[in-house]
Amino acid sequence: MSQSQLEDSHRKFKAYLKFLFYTTQLNFLPDCRWRCIKYIEMAIMPSLLIFNTVLALTKFISLIGKSFDLAGFLYLIIMPCAWAQVIVKFFITAVFYKKEMDAFVRYFDCQVFNTNILTKIRQRIMPRTINLANKFGSACVVAVSGYHYFSLTTTKFTSVLFFSYVAETSFLHVPLNIILQSISMVYSIWLMTLVDILFLFMMVYFKGEFDSISLLFGELNEDRIIPDKDCERILLESFKFHMKANEMLMIFRRICWFNLLVQFSTSLVYICMVLYMTNSTSTTSVFFIIPPAVVGQTLLVCYTGEIIKSSSEGVPISLAATKWYQMSIENQRFYLMVLTFTQQPTVLSTFGMNEVSLSAFLKILKMTFSYCAFLYTIFN
């Protein structure tokens, strides 16, 4: 792979990032010098989601102790969970950690455009992984768009009528519900998917960096005798890159901690509810699409954790495989220090879960089906 191919792949990522921030903060609206107007633009979509959540919870409370449709009642629980996840992701990426997200972009720019000892290795590794993430992101966007179209047409454009903005006797009841709730539903699904893909992209960059460092350490395992100066240079430069990657990953772990806590909690709730709805009520085929979609979202998040764990584990493995016994005494001491610092793999974690990986995904599935069986026993 050439440098131009690496830069082209990186530009696609930045175009995706720009699209995400333009949609979340409504930056496509006419520009205004007044800062208060910009804040209002940024608050439009979160305010709509919070408004929907309040109305859904209000109707949920009003139905307690009365006769109601079970599918509609459970849907009033599912949608606020989804909106809560979206609101948290919005505030994480666009408000509270916006400076950190900008720092990540500058760090990835340095990886791509700065020339150093890792440049040729990055050119071989990173374009392939970034292009794979691009294709996966495009597939997710197509799937989300197809789901919304399918859910609307299958239910004759009534799938978003969860509650009323106006009285049911008014002629504005159906049009307003379809317009406003379609906007909130599409925005919710889109933002959930886009943020998950964004985190996947970031994991791909970190994976590319760790894999490049591992390959650089692999040069110390060649059959030829490596001069002491070259050996010292490889160890020193690799150690610097590894420390910088770990520093950025610590920031990313803080961001993911809150995101994963809300995501796993809400996903657990609405997977259980939807599975119960499909087993207990005469629902449309739309409900059979939601559980695999939510399970797929959880799998994607756990897979990103698995990516970073496996790639960070590869660094000490490749370092341990080097011919350290051929180094000078000073380089051997430095080698031991580098091996000590790189020994501990980096893992994502959240409340009640020390490691987010594919094994954690299996635990979540097991917990979900246990809760679903409990719900089925209680209601029947």
C-alpha positions in Angstrom: 0.0 0.0 0.0 1.2 3.5 -0.8 1.0 6.7 1.3 -1.7 8.1 -1.0 -3.9 5.0 -0.4 -3.4 5.4 3.4 -4.3 9.1 3.2 -7.4 8.4 1.0 -8.6 5.9 3.6 -8.1 8.4 6.4 -10.0 11.1 4.5 -13.0 8.8 4.3 -12.9 8.4 8.1 -12.8 12.2 8.5 -15.7 12.6 6.1 -17.7 10.2 8.2 -16.7 12.1 11.3 -17.7 15.4 9.8 -21.1 13.9 8.7 -21.7 12.7 12.3 -21.0 16.1 13.9 -23.0 17.9 11.2 -26.1 15.7 11.9 -25.8 15.7 15.7 -25.3 19.4 16.1 -27.3 20.4 13.0 -24.4 22.3 11.5 -26.0 22.1 8.1 -28.4 25.0 9.1 -27.5 28.5 8.1 -24.5 29.8 10.0 -25.0 32.5 12.6 -22.5 34.6 14.5 -24.6 34.5 17.7 -23.3 31.8 20.0 -26.7 31.4 21.6 -28.3 30.4 18.3 -25.6 27.7 17.8 -26.4 26.3 21.2 -30.1 26.3 20.3 -29.4 24.4 17.1 -27.3 21.9 19.0 -30.1 21.4 21.5 -33.0 20.8 19.1 -32.6 17.1 18.6 -31.8 16.2 22.3 -34.7 18.3 23.4 -37.1 16.4 21.1 -35.8 13.1 22.4 -36.2 14.2 26.0 -39.7 15.6 25.2 -40.6 12.2 23.7 -39.2 10.4 26.8 -41.3 12.5 29.2 -44.5 11.9 27.2 -43.8 8.2 27.0 -43.2 7.9 30.7 -46.3 10.0 31.4 -48.5 7.7 29.4 -46.7 4.7 30.9 -47.6 5.9 34.4 -51.2 6.7 33.4 -51.7 3.1 32.1 -50.7 1.5 35.5 -53.8 -0.2 37.0 -55.8 0.1 33.8 -56.6 -2.2 30.9 -54.1 -1.8 28.1 -52.5 -3.4 25.1 -49.5 -5.3 26.3 -47.4 -4.7 23.1 -48.0 -0.9 23.3 -47.3 -0.9 27.0 -44.0 -2.7 26.6 -43.1 -0.4 23.6 -43.5 2.5 26.0 -40.6 1.0 28.0 -38.5 0.1 25.0 -38.4 3.5 23.3 -37.4 5.6 26.4 -34.5 3.1 26.9 -33.4 3.7 23.3 -33.7 7.4 23.6 -31.8 7.4 26.9 -28.9 5.6 25.1 -29.0 8.2 22.3 -29.0 11.2 24.6 -26.0 9.8 26.6 -24.1 9.2 23.4 -24.9 12.7 22.1 -23.6 14.3 25.3 -20.5 12.1 25.4 -19.4 12.7 21.8 -20.7 16.2 21.1 -20.6 18.0 24.5 -18.6 16.6 27.5 -15.8 14.9 25.5 -15.7 17.0 22.4 -12.2 18.2 23.1 -11.0 14.7 23.6 -12.7 13.6 20.3 -10.8 16.4 18.6 -7.6 15.2 20.2 -8.2 11.7 18.8 -8.5 13.2 15.3 -5.2 15.1 15.6 -3.6 11.9 16.9 -4.9 9.9 14.0 -3.7 12.6 11.6 -0.2 12.3 13.1 -0.3 8.6 12.5 -1.1 9.1 8.8 0.8 12.2 7.7 3.9 12.2 9.9 6.9 10.4 8.6 8.8 8.2 11.0 10.1 4.7 11.6 6.5 3.2 11.5 5.4 4.9 8.3 6.1 2.0 5.9 4.5 -0.5 8.2 1.4 1.6 8.7 1.1 1.9 4.9 0.9 -1.9 4.7 -1.5 -2.4 7.6 -3.9 0.5 8.2 -5.5 1.1 4.7 -6.8 -2.5 4.7 -8.4 -2.2 8.2 -9.8 1.3 7.6 -11.4 0.2 4.3 -12.9 -2.8 6.0 -14.4 -0.5 8.7 -15.7 1.8 5.9 -17.5 -1.1 4.2 -19.0 -2.3 7.5 -20.2 1.3 8.3 -21.9 1.6 4.9 -23.6 -1.7 5.4 -24.9 -0.6 8.8 -26.3 2.6 7.3 -28.1 0.7 4.6 -29.5 -1.8 7.1 -30.8 1.0 9.4 -32.5 2.8 6.5 -34.0 -0.5 5.2 -35.4 -1.3 8.7 -37.1 2.1 9.1 -38.7 1.8 5.6 -39.8 -1.8 6.3 -41.3 -0.9 9.7 -43.3 2.0 8.2 -44.6 0.2 5.1 -45.4 -3.1 6.9 -47.6 -1.3 9.5 -49.1 1.1 7.0 -47.2 4.1 8.5 -48.5 3.5 12.1 -45.4 1.9 13.6 -44.3 5.2 15.2 -47.7 6.1 16.8 -46.5 5.3 20.3 -48.4 8.1 22.0 -50.3 11.3 21.0 -48.9 14.8 20.7 -52.4 16.0 20.1 -55.9 14.7 20.8 -56.9 11.7 18.8 -60.0 13.5 17.5 -57.9 16.1 15.8 -57.2 15.8 12.1 -53.5 16.6 13.0 -53.2 13.5 15.2 -51.8 11.1 12.6 -49.7 13.6 10.5 -48.0 15.1 13.6 -47.3 11.7 15.1 -45.8 10.4 11.9 -43.6 13.4 11.2 -42.3 14.2 14.7 -41.9 10.6 15.9 -40.4 9.5 12.6 -37.8 12.2 13.0 -37.0 11.1 16.6 -37.0 7.4 15.7 -34.7 7.8 12.7 -32.4 10.2 14.6 -32.2 7.8 17.5 -31.4 4.7 15.3 -29.0 6.7 13.1 -27.1 8.3 16.0 -26.8 5.0 17.9 -25.4 3.3 14.8 -23.1 6.2 13.8 -21.5 6.5 17.3 -21.0 2.7 17.4 -19.3 2.8 14.0 -17.2 5.8 15.1 -15.9 3.8 18.0 -15.2 0.9 15.7 -13.2 3.3 13.4 -11.2 4.5 16.4 -10.5 0.9 17.5 -9.2 0.2 14.0 -6.7 3.0 14.2 -5.5 1.8 17.6 -5.3 -1.8 16.3 -3.3 -0.6 13.3 -0.9 1.2 15.6 -0.4 -1.8 17.9 0.0 -4.1 14.9 2.6 -1.8 13.4 4.6 -1.7 16.7 4.4 -5.5 16.8 5.8 -5.8 13.3 8.6 -3.2 14.2 9.6 -5.4 17.1 9.6 -8.3 14.7 12.5 -6.8 12.9 14.6 -7.6 16.0 14.0 -11.3 15.3 15.7 -11.4 11.9 18.5 -13.8 11.2 21.0 -11.1 10.5 22.9 -9.5 13.3 21.4 -6.1 14.1 23.8 -3.3 15.1 23.4 -2.0 18.6 22.4 1.5 17.4 19.6 0.2 15.2 18.4 -2.1 18.0 18.4 0.8 20.5 16.5 3.0 17.9 13.8 0.4 17.3 13.3 -0.2 21.0 13.2 3.5 21.8 10.9 4.6 19.0 8.5 1.7 19.5 8.4 2.4 23.3 7.4 6.1 22.5 4.7 5.1 20.1 3.3 2.5 22.5 3.2 5.0 25.4 1.4 7.6 23.3 -1.1 5.0 22.1 -1.7 3.9 25.7 -2.2 7.5 26.8 -4.9 8.0 24.1 -6.5 4.7 25.0 -6.8 5.7 28.6 -8.9 8.7 27.5 -10.9 6.4 25.2 -11.6 4.0 28.0 -13.0 6.8 30.2 -15.4 7.8 27.3 -16.4 4.2 26.7 -17.1 3.5 30.4 -20.2 5.7 30.5 -21.3 4.8 27.0 -21.0 1.0 27.7 -22.8 1.3 31.0 -25.9 2.9 29.5 -25.7 0.8 26.3 -25.6 -2.6 28.0 -28.3 -1.6 30.6 -30.8 -0.3 27.9 -30.0 -3.1 25.5 -30.7 -5.7 28.2 -34.1 -4.0 29.0 -35.4 -3.7 25.5 -34.1 -7.1 24.3 -36.0 -8.7 27.2 -39.1 -6.7 26.5 -39.1 -7.4 22.7 -38.5 -11.1 23.1 -41.4 -11.3 25.6 -43.6 -9.3 23.1 -42.8 -11.7 20.3 -43.6 -14.7 22.5 -46.7 -13.4 24.2 -48.5 -11.1 21.8 -49.6 -11.2 18.1 -47.1 -8.7 16.9 -46.0 -7.7 13.4 -42.9 -9.0 11.7 -41.1 -5.7 12.7 -40.7 -7.0 16.2 -38.8 -10.0 15.0 -36.2 -7.7 13.4 -35.4 -5.7 16.6 -33.9 -8.4 18.8 -31.2 -9.5 16.2 -30.5 -5.8 15.5 -30.0 -5.0 19.2 -27.9 -8.2 19.7 -25.9 -7.2 16.6 -25.2 -3.8 18.2 -24.1 -5.4 21.4 -21.9 -7.8 19.5 -20.3 -4.9 17.6 -19.4 -3.1 20.9 -18.0 -6.2 22.4 -16.0 -7.0 19.2 -14.4 -3.5 19.4 -13.2 -4.4 22.9 -11.9 -7.7 21.6 -10.0 -6.0 18.8 -8.1 -3.7 21.2 -7.4 -6.5 23.6 -6.0 -8.9 21.0 -3.9 -6.2 19.3 -2.4 -4.9 22.6 -1.6 -8.5 23.6 0.3 -9.0 20.4 2.9 -6.3 21.4 4.6 -8.1 24.3 4.3 -11.4 22.4 6.2 -10.1 19.5 8.7 -8.4 21.8 9.3 -11.7 23.7 10.0 -13.5 20.4 13.0 -11.2 19.6 16.6 -12.4 19.8 17.2 -10.3 22.9 20.2 -12.5 23.9 22.1 -11.0 20.9 21.7 -7.4 22.2 24.3 -5.5 24.2 23.9 -5.4 28.0 22.5 -1.8 27.9 20.0 -2.7 25.2 19.0 -5.8 27.2 18.2 -3.6 30.2 16.1 -1.3 28.1 14.4 -4.3 26.5 13.4 -5.5 30.0 12.0 -2.1 30.8 10.0 -2.0 27.5 8.7 -5.6 28.1 7.6 -4.7 31.6 5.6 -1.6 30.4 3.9 -3.4 27.5 3.1 -6.6 29.4 -0.4 -5.6 30.6 -3.0 -5.6 27.7 -5.4 -2.8 27.4 -9.1 -3.7 27.8 -12.4 -1.8 27.8 -14.5 -2.0 30.9 -17.6 -0.6 32.5 -19.6 -0.9 35.8 -19.8 -4.6 36.8 -17.8 -5.8 33.8 -14.0 -5.8 34.1 -13.5 -6.7 30.5 -15.6 -6.0 27.4 -14.9 -8.7 24.9 -16.6 -11.6 23.0 -16.7 -13.6 26.3 -18.6 -10.7 27.9 -21.0 -10.8 24.9 -21.9 -14.4 25.7 -22.4 -13.5 29.4 -24.8 -10.7 28.4 -26.8 -13.1 26.2 -27.0 -15.6 29.0 -28.2 -12.9 31.4 -30.8 -11.6 28.8 -32.4 -15.0 28.2 -32.5 -15.6 32.0 -34.4 -12.3 32.6 -36.7 -13.0 29.6 -37.6 -16.4 31.1 -38.2 -14.7 34.5 -40.6 -12.2 32.8 -42.4 -14.9 31.0 -42.9 -16.8 34.3 -44.1 -13.7 36.1 -46.7 -12.7 33.5 -48.0 -16.2 32.8 
